[in-house]
Each structure stands twice: as structure tokens, then as C-alpha cells.
Amino acid sequence: MNTDRIYAESLANEYAPKDTSKVVALRKLDRKAKRPAAIFGYTFGIIGALIAGFGMCLSMQVIGPQSAAGMVAGIIVGAIGFVAMAVNYPIYKGIRDRGKQKYAFEIMELAKEISEG
């Protein structure tokens, strides 16, 4: 095996113009199917983590009233945040699967065209 030749070919392929518009279209469709789920997952996860952190701060009496009621409120708010984080992944999977179903036919047809040549 000539490793220099393999390296040269891989480098040339990297710089070669990508004229396969079907592959580019396939990648775009794949991203289009998955993007809403990713946006939701990140946003909902961050909001859930912030709510949980706020609740922990309340329960440890770092912020808010320095009383037992403040601590109980903090535990409740923190639990809501943890529940939000716990349900984030199943909701994300559902949104992603719906997006995949929506674009499945187009993606399969385009992939079949590409694989057949």
C-alpha cells in the first residue's frame, strides 16, 4: 500500500468541486427534517435547566425569602425544572420522528436515485 498515494487522493477529493447536487439536496432534506427537533430540544432543555437552578437557589435560600415557605417554593420550582428536563428527550424524539416521516418519501427517492447512479 502506498500511503502517499492514498493521502494525495483523499486530499484531492477534499478540494475537488462538488458537482453532485443530488447529494447536497439529500443533506439539505435531512437537515430540514431534523432541525425543528434540535431547536426545540436545546431551547426546552436550557429553559428546564434554568428553572431547576432557580428552584435550587430558592430552596438553599441564596435568593428569595429566608423562610421555610421560600424553601418549599424552591423545591417545587426545582422539581418542575427537573420534570421539564426529564421529558425533553422523549418530546425531542417525537418531533424528530415526525420530521423524518414528513420527508421520508423524498429522502428515500433521492437516495435511490443517487445509489442507482
Biopython code that builds the backbone (N, CA, C, O; Angstrom):
import numpy as np
from Bio.PDB.StructureBuilder import StructureBuilder

atoms = [
    (1, "MET", "N", (0.832, -1.187, 0.000)),
    (1, "MET", "CA", (0.000, 0.000, 0.000)),
    (1, "MET", "C", (0.873, 1.245, 0.000)),
    (1, "MET", "O", (1.800, 1.383, 0.798)),
    (2, "ASN", "N", (0.558, 2.118, -0.891)),
    (2, "ASN", "CA", (1.289, 3.368, -0.988)),
    (2, "ASN", "C", (0.504, 4.433, -0.228)),
    (2, "ASN", "O", (-0.486, 4.966, -0.730)),
    (3, "THR", "N", (0.952, 4.733, 0.975)),
    (3, "THR", "CA", (0.211, 5.680, 1.815)),
    (3, "THR", "C", (0.257, 7.097, 1.262)),
    (3, "THR", "O", (-0.674, 7.877, 1.463)),
    (4, "ASP", "N", (1.347, 7.431, 0.563)),
    (4, "ASP", "CA", (1.433, 8.773, -0.025)),
    (4, "ASP", "C", (0.369, 8.952, -1.107)),
    (4, "ASP", "O", (-0.237, 10.018, -1.224)),
    (5, "ARG", "N", (0.152, 7.916, -1.885)),
    (5, "ARG", "CA", (-0.849, 7.980, -2.955)),
    (5, "ARG", "C", (-2.252, 8.112, -2.364)),
    (5, "ARG", "O", (-3.060, 8.903, -2.850)),
    (6, "ILE", "N", (-2.543, 7.329, -1.307)),
    (6, "ILE", "CA", (-3.854, 7.385, -0.653)),
    (6, "ILE", "C", (-4.085, 8.775, -0.064)),
    (6, "ILE", "O", (-5.169, 9.342, -0.195)),
    (7, "TYR", "N", (-3.057, 9.314, 0.584)),
    (7, "TYR", "CA", (-3.172, 10.647, 1.168)),
    (7, "TYR", "C", (-3.411, 11.695, 0.085)),
    (7, "TYR", "O", (-4.238, 12.591, 0.256)),
    (8, "ALA", "N", (-2.691, 11.584, -1.026)),
    (8, "ALA", "CA", (-2.846, 12.547, -2.115)),
    (8, "ALA", "C", (-4.245, 12.481, -2.709)),
    (8, "ALA", "O", (-4.843, 13.514, -3.009)),
    (9, "GLU", "N", (-4.770, 11.265, -2.880)),
    (9, "GLU", "CA", (-6.124, 11.116, -3.428)),
    (9, "GLU", "C", (-7.180, 11.669, -2.483)),
    (9, "GLU", "O", (-8.132, 12.311, -2.927)),
    (10, "SER", "N", (-7.024, 11.428, -1.192)),
    (10, "SER", "CA", (-8.013, 11.941, -0.240)),
    (10, "SER", "C", (-7.964, 13.457, -0.167)),
    (10, "SER", "O", (-8.999, 14.108, -0.021)),
    (11, "LEU", "N", (-6.779, 14.017, -0.266)),
    (11, "LEU", "CA", (-6.644, 15.472, -0.261)),
    (11, "LEU", "C", (-7.218, 16.073, -1.541)),
    (11, "LEU", "O", (-7.858, 17.124, -1.500)),
    (12, "ALA", "N", (-6.993, 15.419, -2.668)),
    (12, "ALA", "CA", (-7.550, 15.904, -3.935)),
    (12, "ALA", "C", (-9.072, 15.841, -3.917)),
    (12, "ALA", "O", (-9.733, 16.748, -4.423)),
    (13, "ASN", "N", (-9.644, 14.768, -3.334)),
    (13, "ASN", "CA", (-11.098, 14.661, -3.229)),
    (13, "ASN", "C", (-11.686, 15.758, -2.356)),
    (13, "ASN", "O", (-12.801, 16.226, -2.589)),
    (14, "GLU", "N", (-10.924, 16.160, -1.355)),
    (14, "GLU", "CA", (-11.393, 17.218, -0.463)),
    (14, "GLU", "C", (-11.508, 18.562, -1.185)),
    (14, "GLU", "O", (-12.413, 19.349, -0.908)),
    (15, "TYR", "N", (-10.589, 18.811, -2.107)),
    (15, "TYR", "CA", (-10.570, 20.084, -2.820)),
    (15, "TYR", "C", (-11.283, 20.039, -4.168)),
    (15, "TYR", "O", (-11.437, 21.074, -4.817)),
    (16, "ALA", "N", (-11.710, 18.878, -4.589)),
    (16, "ALA", "CA", (-12.406, 18.752, -5.877)),
    (16, "ALA", "C", (-13.776, 19.408, -5.782)),
    (16, "ALA", "O", (-14.405, 19.368, -4.724)),
    (17, "PRO", "N", (-14.248, 20.011, -6.867)),
    (17, "PRO", "CA", (-15.572, 20.641, -6.827)),
    (17, "PRO", "C", (-16.664, 19.597, -6.635)),
    (17, "PRO", "O", (-16.634, 18.522, -7.234)),
    (18, "LYS", "N", (-17.605, 19.930, -5.806)),
    (18, "LYS", "CA", (-18.708, 19.024, -5.521)),
    (18, "LYS", "C", (-19.835, 19.316, -6.503)),
    (18, "LYS", "O", (-20.609, 20.251, -6.302)),
    (19, "ASP", "N", (-19.927, 18.525, -7.556)),
    (19, "ASP", "CA", (-20.936, 18.768, -8.576)),
    (19, "ASP", "C", (-22.128, 17.832, -8.441)),
    (19, "ASP", "O", (-23.017, 17.841, -9.292)),
    (20, "THR", "N", (-22.160, 17.031, -7.395)),
    (20, "THR", "CA", (-23.288, 16.138, -7.190)),
    (20, "THR", "C", (-24.367, 16.887, -6.409)),
    (20, "THR", "O", (-24.397, 16.857, -5.178)),
    (21, "SER", "N", (-25.239, 17.552, -7.140)),
    (21, "SER", "CA", (-26.267, 18.353, -6.495)),
    (21, "SER", "C", (-27.293, 17.484, -5.782)),
    (21, "SER", "O", (-27.959, 17.956, -4.860)),
    (22, "LYS", "N", (-27.432, 16.239, -6.182)),
    (22, "LYS", "CA", (-28.382, 15.348, -5.515)),
    (22, "LYS", "C", (-27.942, 15.040, -4.084)),
    (22, "LYS", "O", (-28.769, 14.957, -3.176)),
    (23, "VAL", "N", (-26.640, 14.873, -3.894)),
    (23, "VAL", "CA", (-26.132, 14.611, -2.550)),
    (23, "VAL", "C", (-26.342, 15.841, -1.672)),
    (23, "VAL", "O", (-26.727, 15.719, -0.509)),
    (24, "VAL", "N", (-26.093, 17.016, -2.223)),
    (24, "VAL", "CA", (-26.305, 18.256, -1.480)),
    (24, "VAL", "C", (-27.781, 18.400, -1.129)),
    (24, "VAL", "O", (-28.113, 18.790, -0.010)),
    (25, "ALA", "N", (-28.664, 18.092, -2.063)),
    (25, "ALA", "CA", (-30.103, 18.165, -1.811)),
    (25, "ALA", "C", (-30.521, 17.153, -0.745)),
    (25, "ALA", "O", (-31.391, 17.437, 0.078)),
    (26, "LEU", "N", (-29.902, 15.982, -0.762)),
    (26, "LEU", "CA", (-30.208, 14.967, 0.246)),
    (26, "LEU", "C", (-29.796, 15.439, 1.633)),
    (26, "LEU", "O", (-30.539, 15.258, 2.598)),
    (27, "ARG", "N", (-28.625, 16.037, 1.738)),
    (27, "ARG", "CA", (-28.175, 16.567, 3.032)),
    (27, "ARG", "C", (-29.098, 17.674, 3.520)),
    (27, "ARG", "O", (-29.423, 17.735, 4.706)),
    (28, "LYS", "N", (-29.524, 18.552, 2.611)),
    (28, "LYS", "CA", (-30.424, 19.640, 2.994)),
    (28, "LYS", "C", (-31.758, 19.103, 3.489)),
    (28, "LYS", "O", (-32.302, 19.602, 4.474)),
    (29, "LEU", "N", (-32.291, 18.081, 2.806)),
    (29, "LEU", "CA", (-33.545, 17.488, 3.249)),
    (29, "LEU", "C", (-33.398, 16.842, 4.626)),
    (29, "LEU", "O", (-34.293, 16.945, 5.465)),
    (30, "ASP", "N", (-32.270, 16.178, 4.852)),
    (30, "ASP", "CA", (-32.022, 15.549, 6.149)),
    (30, "ASP", "C", (-31.974, 16.603, 7.253)),
    (30, "ASP", "O", (-32.579, 16.431, 8.311)),
    (31, "ARG", "N", (-31.253, 17.692, 7.000)),
    (31, "ARG", "CA", (-31.187, 18.777, 7.990)),
    (31, "ARG", "C", (-32.561, 19.401, 8.215)),
    (31, "ARG", "O", (-32.930, 19.729, 9.343)),
    (32, "LYS", "N", (-33.312, 19.561, 7.126)),
    (32, "LYS", "CA", (-34.639, 20.160, 7.214)),
    (32, "LYS", "C", (-35.575, 19.287, 8.050)),
    (32, "LYS", "O", (-36.441, 19.809, 8.753)),
    (33, "ALA", "N", (-35.412, 17.985, 7.982)),
    (33, "ALA", "CA", (-36.246, 17.070, 8.749)),
    (33, "ALA", "C", (-35.897, 17.096, 10.236)),
    (33, "ALA", "O", (-36.778, 16.934, 11.080)),
    (34, "LYS", "N", (-34.626, 17.299, 10.562)),
    (34, "LYS", "CA", (-34.170, 17.198, 11.953)),
    (34, "LYS", "C", (-34.046, 18.535, 12.685)),
    (34, "LYS", "O", (-34.015, 18.552, 13.915)),
    (35, "ARG", "N", (-33.975, 19.646, 11.968)),
    (35, "ARG", "CA", (-33.727, 20.952, 12.591)),
    (35, "ARG", "C", (-34.777, 21.371, 13.621)),
    (35, "ARG", "O", (-34.394, 21.818, 14.702)),
    (36, "PRO", "N", (-36.094, 21.250, 13.343)),
    (36, "PRO", "CA", (-37.069, 21.684, 14.356)),
    (36, "PRO", "C", (-36.923, 20.941, 15.679)),
    (36, "PRO", "O", (-37.086, 21.534, 16.746)),
    (37, "ALA", "N", (-36.618, 19.653, 15.615)),
    (37, "ALA", "CA", (-36.444, 18.879, 16.837)),
    (37, "ALA", "C", (-35.220, 19.353, 17.617)),
    (37, "ALA", "O", (-35.263, 19.447, 18.843)),
    (38, "ALA", "N", (-34.147, 19.648, 16.920)),
    (38, "ALA", "CA", (-32.937, 20.110, 17.590)),
    (38, "ALA", "C", (-33.161, 21.472, 18.248)),
    (38, "ALA", "O", (-32.739, 21.695, 19.383)),
    (39, "ILE", "N", (-33.816, 22.366, 17.540)),
    (39, "ILE", "CA", (-34.094, 23.690, 18.109)),
    (39, "ILE", "C", (-34.963, 23.552, 19.352)),
    (39, "ILE", "O", (-34.682, 24.168, 20.380)),
    (40, "PHE", "N", (-36.018, 22.747, 19.262)),
    (40, "PHE", "CA", (-36.875, 22.544, 20.425)),
    (40, "PHE", "C", (-36.090, 21.926, 21.574)),
    (40, "PHE", "O", (-36.184, 22.398, 22.707)),
    (41, "GLY", "N", (-35.324, 20.886, 21.301)),
    (41, "GLY", "CA", (-34.596, 20.180, 22.354)),
    (41, "GLY", "C", (-33.643, 21.083, 23.105)),
    (41, "GLY", "O", (-33.618, 21.073, 24.335)),
    (42, "TYR", "N", (-32.854, 21.868, 22.380)),
    (42, "TYR", "CA", (-31.924, 22.778, 23.043)),
    (42, "TYR", "C", (-32.660, 23.846, 23.838)),
    (42, "TYR", "O", (-32.308, 24.121, 24.985)),
    (43, "THR", "N", (-33.676, 24.447, 23.239)),
    (43, "THR", "CA", (-34.395, 25.532, 23.906)),
    (43, "THR", "C", (-35.105, 25.035, 25.160)),
    (43, "THR", "O", (-34.968, 25.626, 26.231)),
    (44, "PHE", "N", (-35.860, 23.955, 25.027)),
    (44, "PHE", "CA", (-36.614, 23.435, 26.168)),
    (44, "PHE", "C", (-35.670, 22.925, 27.259)),
    (44, "PHE", "O", (-35.954, 23.090, 28.446)),
    (45, "GLY", "N", (-34.561, 22.313, 26.875)),
    (45, "GLY", "CA", (-33.591, 21.833, 27.858)),
    (45, "GLY", "C", (-32.940, 22.965, 28.629)),
    (45, "GLY", "O", (-32.753, 22.867, 29.842)),
    (46, "ILE", "N", (-32.592, 24.041, 27.932)),
    (46, "ILE", "CA", (-31.985, 25.191, 28.611)),
    (46, "ILE", "C", (-32.982, 25.834, 29.565)),
    (46, "ILE", "O", (-32.635, 26.188, 30.692)),
    (47, "ILE", "N", (-34.231, 25.985, 29.107)),
    (47, "ILE", "CA", (-35.251, 26.584, 29.974)),
    (47, "ILE", "C", (-35.489, 25.706, 31.194)),
    (47, "ILE", "O", (-35.599, 26.218, 32.308)),
    (48, "GLY", "N", (-35.569, 24.399, 31.004)),
    (48, "GLY", "CA", (-35.749, 23.488, 32.135)),
    (48, "GLY", "C", (-34.591, 23.559, 33.120)),
    (48, "GLY", "O", (-34.808, 23.536, 34.331)),
    (49, "ALA", "N", (-33.370, 23.646, 32.617)),
    (49, "ALA", "CA", (-32.199, 23.740, 33.499)),
    (49, "ALA", "C", (-32.198, 25.062, 34.271)),
    (49, "ALA", "O", (-31.846, 25.098, 35.450)),
    (50, "LEU", "N", (-32.592, 26.139, 33.603)),
    (50, "LEU", "CA", (-32.663, 27.428, 34.297)),
    (50, "LEU", "C", (-33.731, 27.414, 35.393)),
    (50, "LEU", "O", (-33.509, 27.940, 36.484)),
    (51, "ILE", "N", (-34.873, 26.822, 35.106)),
    (51, "ILE", "CA", (-35.931, 26.725, 36.121)),
    (51, "ILE", "C", (-35.456, 25.876, 37.300)),
    (51, "ILE", "O", (-35.688, 26.241, 38.452)),
    (52, "ALA", "N", (-34.799, 24.757, 37.028)),
    (52, "ALA", "CA", (-34.282, 23.902, 38.100)),
    (52, "ALA", "C", (-33.243, 24.644, 38.937)),
    (52, "ALA", "O", (-33.241, 24.549, 40.164)),
    (53, "GLY", "N", (-32.369, 25.378, 38.270)),
    (53, "GLY", "CA", (-31.357, 26.146, 39.002)),
    (53, "GLY", "C", (-31.971, 27.238, 39.853)),
    (53, "GLY", "O", (-31.534, 27.476, 40.979)),
    (54, "PHE", "N", (-32.983, 27.902, 39.320)),
    (54, "PHE", "CA", (-33.681, 28.928, 40.091)),
    (54, "PHE", "C", (-34.336, 28.304, 41.325)),
    (54, "PHE", "O", (-34.276, 28.864, 42.419)),
    (55, "GLY", "N", (-34.954, 27.151, 41.138)),
    (55, "GLY", "CA", (-35.573, 26.468, 42.268)),
    (55, "GLY", "C", (-34.554, 26.048, 43.316)),
    (55, "GLY", "O", (-34.827, 26.142, 44.512)),
    (56, "MET", "N", (-33.376, 25.583, 42.882)),
    (56, "MET", "CA", (-32.341, 25.196, 43.837)),
    (56, "MET", "C", (-31.845, 26.409, 44.615)),
    (56, "MET", "O", (-31.587, 26.324, 45.815)),
    (57, "CYS", "N", (-31.712, 27.540, 43.921)),
    (57, "CYS", "CA", (-31.284, 28.757, 44.614)),
    (57, "CYS", "C", (-32.319, 29.187, 45.651)),
    (57, "CYS", "O", (-31.962, 29.621, 46.746)),
    (58, "LEU", "N", (-33.598, 29.068, 45.305)),
    (58, "LEU", "CA", (-34.650, 29.396, 46.262)),
    (58, "LEU", "C", (-34.622, 28.443, 47.451)),
    (58, "LEU", "O", (-34.726, 28.875, 48.599)),
    (59, "SER", "N", (-34.482, 27.146, 47.180)),
    (59, "SER", "CA", (-34.527, 26.167, 48.268)),
    (59, "SER", "C", (-33.305, 26.262, 49.183)),
    (59, "SER", "O", (-33.407, 25.952, 50.370)),
    (60, "MET", "N", (-32.171, 26.679, 48.664)),
    (60, "MET", "CA", (-30.987, 26.852, 49.501)),
    (60, "MET", "C", (-30.923, 28.253, 50.105)),
    (60, "MET", "O", (-29.975, 28.603, 50.808)),
    (61, "GLN", "N", (-31.951, 29.040, 49.814)),
    (61, "GLN", "CA", (-32.115, 30.383, 50.348)),
    (61, "GLN", "C", (-30.974, 31.317, 49.966)),
    (61, "GLN", "O", (-30.575, 32.187, 50.740)),
    (62, "VAL", "N", (-30.461, 31.122, 48.766)),
    (62, "VAL", "CA", (-29.457, 32.030, 48.226)),
    (62, "VAL", "C", (-30.150, 33.298, 47.737)),
    (62, "VAL", "O", (-29.641, 34.406, 47.903)),
    (63, "ILE", "N", (-31.320, 33.112, 47.132)),
    (63, "ILE", "CA", (-32.145, 34.239, 46.706)),
    (63, "ILE", "C", (-33.537, 34.054, 47.283)),
    (63, "ILE", "O", (-33.887, 32.954, 47.712)),
    (64, "GLY", "N", (-34.322, 35.091, 47.299)),
    (64, "GLY", "CA", (-35.704, 35.000, 47.751)),
    (64, "GLY", "C", (-35.817, 35.087, 49.261)),
    (64, "GLY", "O", (-34.855, 35.415, 49.954)),
    (65, "PRO", "N", (-37.011, 34.787, 49.758)),
    (65, "PRO", "CA", (-37.253, 34.914, 51.203)),
    (65, "PRO", "C", (-36.474, 33.865, 52.001)),
    (65, "PRO", "O", (-36.339, 32.715, 51.582)),
    (66, "GLN", "N", (-35.979, 34.280, 53.134)),
    (66, "GLN", "CA", (-35.204, 33.390, 54.005)),
    (66, "GLN", "C", (-36.150, 32.713, 54.990)),
    (66, "GLN", "O", (-36.054, 32.927, 56.199)),
    (67, "SER", "N", (-37.058, 31.901, 54.474)),
    (67, "SER", "CA", (-38.039, 31.252, 55.337)),
    (67, "SER", "C", (-38.312, 29.839, 54.819)),
    (67, "SER", "O", (-37.835, 29.427, 53.762)),
    (68, "ALA", "N", (-39.098, 29.125, 55.613)),
    (68, "ALA", "CA", (-39.457, 27.766, 55.224)),
    (68, "ALA", "C", (-40.342, 27.778, 53.980)),
    (68, "ALA", "O", (-40.252, 26.877, 53.146)),
    (69, "ALA", "N", (-41.192, 28.787, 53.854)),
    (69, "ALA", "CA", (-42.056, 28.889, 52.672)),
    (69, "ALA", "C", (-41.221, 29.094, 51.413)),
    (69, "ALA", "O", (-41.547, 28.542, 50.363)),
    (70, "GLY", "N", (-40.155, 29.875, 51.503)),
    (70, "GLY", "CA", (-39.264, 30.073, 50.366)),
    (70, "GLY", "C", (-38.565, 28.787, 49.971)),
    (70, "GLY", "O", (-38.346, 28.512, 48.791)),
    (71, "MET", "N", (-38.217, 27.998, 50.992)),
    (71, "MET", "CA", (-37.555, 26.734, 50.715)),
    (71, "MET", "C", (-38.517, 25.754, 50.037)),
    (71, "MET", "O", (-38.138, 25.068, 49.088)),
    (72, "VAL", "N", (-39.733, 25.690, 50.512)),
    (72, "VAL", "CA", (-40.727, 24.801, 49.910)),
    (72, "VAL", "C", (-41.028, 25.237, 48.477)),
    (72, "VAL", "O", (-41.139, 24.400, 47.581)),
    (73, "ALA", "N", (-41.160, 26.541, 48.263)),
    (73, "ALA", "CA", (-41.394, 27.055, 46.912)),
    (73, "ALA", "C", (-40.231, 26.697, 45.995)),
    (73, "ALA", "O", (-40.430, 26.350, 44.830)),
    (74, "GLY", "N", (-39.017, 26.783, 46.531)),
    (74, "GLY", "CA", (-37.842, 26.431, 45.745)),
    (74, "GLY", "C", (-37.819, 24.969, 45.356)),
    (74, "GLY", "O", (-37.429, 24.623, 44.241)),
    (75, "ILE", "N", (-38.233, 24.113, 46.269)),
    (75, "ILE", "CA", (-38.272, 22.676, 45.970)),
    (75, "ILE", "C", (-39.303, 22.405, 44.879)),
    (75, "ILE", "O", (-39.055, 21.610, 43.972)),
    (76, "ILE", "N", (-40.455, 23.061, 44.964)),
    (76, "ILE", "CA", (-41.494, 22.861, 43.951)),
    (76, "ILE", "C", (-41.024, 23.366, 42.589)),
    (76, "ILE", "O", (-41.187, 22.680, 41.580)),
    (77, "VAL", "N", (-40.439, 24.570, 42.560)),
    (77, "VAL", "CA", (-39.958, 25.127, 41.291)),
    (77, "VAL", "C", (-38.839, 24.264, 40.723)),
    (77, "VAL", "O", (-38.803, 24.017, 39.517)),
    (78, "GLY", "N", (-37.923, 23.801, 41.573)),
    (78, "GLY", "CA", (-36.848, 22.931, 41.118)),
    (78, "GLY", "C", (-37.373, 21.623, 40.550)),
    (78, "GLY", "O", (-36.866, 21.130, 39.542)),
    (79, "ALA", "N", (-38.397, 21.056, 41.200)),
    (79, "ALA", "CA", (-38.978, 19.808, 40.715)),
    (79, "ALA", "C", (-39.615, 20.020, 39.337)),
    (79, "ALA", "O", (-39.514, 19.152, 38.470)),
    (80, "ILE", "N", (-40.267, 21.166, 39.134)),
    (80, "ILE", "CA", (-40.842, 21.471, 37.818)),
    (80, "ILE", "C", (-39.734, 21.519, 36.762)),
    (80, "ILE", "O", (-39.906, 21.002, 35.658)),
    (81, "GLY", "N", (-38.606, 22.135, 37.096)),
    (81, "GLY", "CA", (-37.475, 22.195, 36.172)),
    (81, "GLY", "C", (-36.909, 20.821, 35.856)),
    (81, "GLY", "O", (-36.566, 20.538, 34.709)),
    (82, "PHE", "N", (-36.807, 19.962, 36.872)),
    (82, "PHE", "CA", (-36.291, 18.613, 36.646)),
    (82, "PHE", "C", (-37.248, 17.784, 35.792)),
    (82, "PHE", "O", (-36.811, 16.995, 34.954)),
    (83, "VAL", "N", (-38.551, 17.963, 36.004)),
    (83, "VAL", "CA", (-39.534, 17.257, 35.176)),
    (83, "VAL", "C", (-39.420, 17.723, 33.726)),
    (83, "VAL", "O", (-39.488, 16.917, 32.798)),
    (84, "ALA", "N", (-39.247, 19.029, 33.541)),
    (84, "ALA", "CA", (-39.093, 19.560, 32.179)),
    (84, "ALA", "C", (-37.865, 18.952, 31.502)),
    (84, "ALA", "O", (-37.917, 18.600, 30.324)),
    (85, "MET", "N", (-36.774, 18.828, 32.234)),
    (85, "MET", "CA", (-35.579, 18.212, 31.648)),
    (85, "MET", "C", (-35.783, 16.730, 31.381)),
    (85, "MET", "O", (-35.238, 16.190, 30.418)),
    (86, "ALA", "N", (-36.565, 16.071, 32.226)),
    (86, "ALA", "CA", (-36.786, 14.630, 32.059)),
    (86, "ALA", "C", (-37.644, 14.333, 30.831)),
    (86, "ALA", "O", (-37.414, 13.332, 30.153)),
    (87, "VAL", "N", (-38.617, 15.171, 30.535)),
    (87, "VAL", "CA", (-39.497, 14.907, 29.395)),
    (87, "VAL", "C", (-38.943, 15.490, 28.102)),
    (87, "VAL", "O", (-39.525, 15.284, 27.036)),
    (88, "ASN", "N", (-37.838, 16.208, 28.175)),
    (88, "ASN", "CA", (-37.279, 16.859, 26.991)),
    (88, "ASN", "C", (-36.906, 15.847, 25.913)),
    (88, "ASN", "O", (-37.269, 16.032, 24.752)),
    (89, "TYR", "N", (-36.197, 14.790, 26.266)),
    (89, "TYR", "CA", (-35.741, 13.836, 25.252)),
    (89, "TYR", "C", (-36.886, 13.086, 24.577)),
    (89, "TYR", "O", (-36.879, 12.968, 23.351)),
    (90, "PRO", "N", (-37.873, 12.570, 25.322)),
    (90, "PRO", "CA", (-38.989, 11.911, 24.624)),
    (90, "PRO", "C", (-39.742, 12.859, 23.679)),
    (90, "PRO", "O", (-40.153, 12.444, 22.596)),
    (91, "ILE", "N", (-39.924, 14.107, 24.072)),
    (91, "ILE", "CA", (-40.585, 15.060, 23.186)),
    (91, "ILE", "C", (-39.716, 15.323, 21.961)),
    (91, "ILE", "O", (-40.220, 15.390, 20.840)),
    (92, "TYR", "N", (-38.409, 15.470, 22.176)),
    (92, "TYR", "CA", (-37.468, 15.668, 21.067)),
    (92, "TYR", "C", (-37.557, 14.511, 20.070)),
    (92, "TYR", "O", (-37.614, 14.731, 18.860)),
    (93, "LYS", "N", (-37.568, 13.273, 20.585)),
    (93, "LYS", "CA", (-37.649, 12.105, 19.705)),
    (93, "LYS", "C", (-38.938, 12.105, 18.900)),
    (93, "LYS", "O", (-38.936, 11.761, 17.718)),
    (94, "GLY", "N", (-40.040, 12.490, 19.538)),
    (94, "GLY", "CA", (-41.317, 12.539, 18.833)),
    (94, "GLY", "C", (-41.311, 13.554, 17.708)),
    (94, "GLY", "O", (-41.793, 13.272, 16.611)),
    (95, "ILE", "N", (-40.762, 14.744, 17.974)),
    (95, "ILE", "CA", (-40.688, 15.782, 16.941)),
    (95, "ILE", "C", (-39.761, 15.346, 15.815)),
    (95, "ILE", "O", (-40.062, 15.560, 14.641)),
    (96, "ARG", "N", (-38.626, 14.731, 16.173)),
    (96, "ARG", "CA", (-37.679, 14.263, 15.159)),
    (96, "ARG", "C", (-38.288, 13.170, 14.286)),
    (96, "ARG", "O", (-38.109, 13.168, 13.068)),
    (97, "ASP", "N", (-39.003, 12.248, 14.909)),
    (97, "ASP", "CA", (-39.627, 11.168, 14.147)),
    (97, "ASP", "C", (-40.714, 11.695, 13.219)),
    (97, "ASP", "O", (-40.861, 11.199, 12.103)),
    (98, "ARG", "N", (-41.482, 12.698, 13.663)),
    (98, "ARG", "CA", (-42.489, 13.301, 12.786)),
    (98, "ARG", "C", (-41.829, 13.985, 11.597)),
    (98, "ARG", "O", (-42.326, 13.898, 10.474)),
    (99, "GLY", "N", (-40.708, 14.667, 11.841)),
    (99, "GLY", "CA", (-39.977, 15.302, 10.743)),
    (99, "GLY", "C", (-39.429, 14.284, 9.764)),
    (99, "GLY", "O", (-39.456, 14.500, 8.553)),
    (100, "LYS", "N", (-38.926, 13.166, 10.291)),
    (100, "LYS", "CA", (-38.419, 12.108, 9.414)),
    (100, "LYS", "C", (-39.543, 11.509, 8.580)),
    (100, "LYS", "O", (-39.358, 11.238, 7.393)),
    (101, "GLN", "N", (-40.714, 11.301, 9.194)),
    (101, "GLN", "CA", (-41.855, 10.763, 8.449)),
    (101, "GLN", "C", (-42.291, 11.728, 7.353)),
    (101, "GLN", "O", (-42.647, 11.311, 6.251)),
    (102, "LYS", "N", (-42.261, 13.008, 7.662)),
    (102, "LYS", "CA", (-42.717, 14.013, 6.707)),
    (102, "LYS", "C", (-41.862, 14.009, 5.442)),
    (102, "LYS", "O", (-42.385, 14.147, 4.336)),
    (103, "TYR", "N", (-40.555, 13.853, 5.602)),
    (103, "TYR", "CA", (-39.642, 13.920, 4.465)),
    (103, "TYR", "C", (-39.121, 12.560, 4.025)),
    (103, "TYR", "O", (-38.241, 12.494, 3.168)),
    (104, "ALA", "N", (-39.638, 11.479, 4.586)),
    (104, "ALA", "CA", (-39.113, 10.138, 4.297)),
    (104, "ALA", "C", (-39.221, 9.784, 2.820)),
    (104, "ALA", "O", (-38.265, 9.270, 2.238)),
    (105, "PHE", "N", (-40.359, 10.049, 2.210)),
    (105, "PHE", "CA", (-40.542, 9.669, 0.814)),
    (105, "PHE", "C", (-39.540, 10.391, -0.078)),
    (105, "PHE", "O", (-38.901, 9.768, -0.926)),
    (106, "GLU", "N", (-39.398, 11.703, 0.110)),
    (106, "GLU", "CA", (-38.471, 12.481, -0.719)),
    (106, "GLU", "C", (-37.034, 12.016, -0.513)),
    (106, "GLU", "O", (-36.275, 11.892, -1.474)),
    (107, "ILE", "N", (-36.664, 11.763, 0.725)),
    (107, "ILE", "CA", (-35.298, 11.342, 1.025)),
    (107, "ILE", "C", (-35.028, 9.961, 0.428)),
    (107, "ILE", "O", (-33.963, 9.734, -0.145)),
    (108, "MET", "N", (-35.975, 9.049, 0.557)),
    (108, "MET", "CA", (-35.779, 7.705, 0.016)),
    (108, "MET", "C", (-35.682, 7.725, -1.506)),
    (108, "MET", "O", (-34.852, 7.018, -2.078)),
    (109, "GLU", "N", (-36.509, 8.517, -2.162)),
    (109, "GLU", "CA", (-36.456, 8.612, -3.623)),
    (109, "GLU", "C", (-35.118, 9.184, -4.082)),
    (109, "GLU", "O", (-34.502, 8.669, -5.015)),
    (110, "LEU", "N", (-34.676, 10.250, -3.421)),
    (110, "LEU", "CA", (-33.411, 10.875, -3.800)),
    (110, "LEU", "C", (-32.240, 9.939, -3.517)),
    (110, "LEU", "O", (-31.306, 9.863, -4.314)),
    (111, "ALA", "N", (-32.279, 9.227, -2.394)),
    (111, "ALA", "CA", (-31.219, 8.280, -2.078)),
    (111, "ALA", "C", (-31.188, 7.134, -3.085)),
    (111, "ALA", "O", (-30.116, 6.659, -3.458)),
    (112, "LYS", "N", (-32.365, 6.694, -3.523)),
    (112, "LYS", "CA", (-32.434, 5.628, -4.532)),
    (112, "LYS", "C", (-31.828, 6.108, -5.860)),
    (112, "LYS", "O", (-31.101, 5.366, -6.519)),
    (113, "GLU", "N", (-32.134, 7.355, -6.244)),
    (113, "GLU", "CA", (-31.565, 7.910, -7.485)),
    (113, "GLU", "C", (-30.045, 7.980, -7.400)),
    (113, "GLU", "O", (-29.347, 7.668, -8.364)),
    (114, "ILE", "N", (-29.542, 8.388, -6.251)),
    (114, "ILE", "CA", (-28.087, 8.524, -6.081)),
    (114, "ILE", "C", (-27.415, 7.146, -6.110)),
    (114, "ILE", "O", (-26.376, 6.973, -6.747)),
    (115, "SER", "N", (-28.009, 6.172, -5.421)),
    (115, "SER", "CA", (-27.379, 4.856, -5.352)),
    (115, "SER", "C", (-27.432, 4.113, -6.681)),
    (115, "SER", "O", (-26.551, 3.306, -6.975)),
    (116, "GLU", "N", (-28.459, 4.379, -7.486)),
    (116, "GLU", "CA", (-28.543, 3.711, -8.788)),
    (116, "GLU", "C", (-27.621, 4.336, -9.819)),
    (116, "GLU", "O", (-27.315, 3.731, -10.847)),
    (117, "GLY", "N", (-27.187, 5.546, -9.534)),
    (117, "GLY", "CA", (-26.212, 6.168, -10.431)),
    (117, "GLY", "C", (-26.818, 7.023, -11.377)),
    (117, "GLY", "O", (-26.126, 7.620, -12.202)),
]
sb = StructureBuilder()
sb.init_structure("model")
sb.init_model(0)
sb.init_chain("A")
sb.init_seg("    ")
for serial, (resi, resn, name, xyz) in enumerate(atoms, 1):
    if name == "N":
        sb.init_residue(resn, " ", resi, " ")
    sb.init_atom(name, np.array(xyz, "f"), 0.0, 1.0, " ", f" {name:<3s}", serial, name[0])
structure = sb.get_structure()
